[in-house]
Amino acid sequence: MAMNTTRAVETSETIRDDVGMAWRIKASFVKYIAGMNDGAVRILPGSSVTPNGEYYFTLEHYDFDSETLTGVVKFRGGVEFSGHFGMLNLSLTDPWISFREGTALISAVTGAGERVEFCAVAAAAPLIDGDVLMWRDIPTFLTSVGEPLFNNVYRGNEPFAPLTVRIPA
Ligand code: HEM
């Protein structure tokens, strides 16, 4: 049976901590920042850090058809990386995942204020965990559009961190 869920998660009463998105983005990049004397990671409102060091983003809105595996899931929050005395500054806020046929893309608003589809997701069908649809530890890859965000150090298809997403079923 087709299951088409469209819902905004609006009020504080509807915020659930068993749904959302958890992603380390790119472990070696986080390590690179941590290795700088002035390296810093700022966690913006809507985000937190999970016990295993992933960045968590709050679910804001979802519109997902579990039969065609298409739709958009929107999250709130952000992470800002800085270092090299201000020469490195990358913020990734309010990530969205757009599921299209056979693929999915992660976008985020960058410091320049534009939304960039910087990662691709090897999105298979979600698992069902009680009343939650879950994608767990799904491989992600940089897109060529995302290369400049990381100073063109990584090229397109560079593996990024595994992604976990949970939305209400
Ligand atoms: C003053 C400017 C910069 C200097 C001197 C610099 C220097 C370096 C050095 C020496 C490395 C190798 C580090 C290692 O292997 O541990 C590196 C890696 C890297 N840099 Fe920079 N960098 C600069 C600016 C930037 C900027 C603006 C970005 C944009 C985000 C950036 C992104 C990266 C990335 C993604 C890596 C690879 C990290 C990894 O996965 O190991 N860098 N950089």
Residues whose N, C-alpha, C, O or C-beta is under 5 A from the ligand:
A	BS01	HEM	S28 F29 Y32 H84 M87 L88 L90 L149 F150 N151 V153
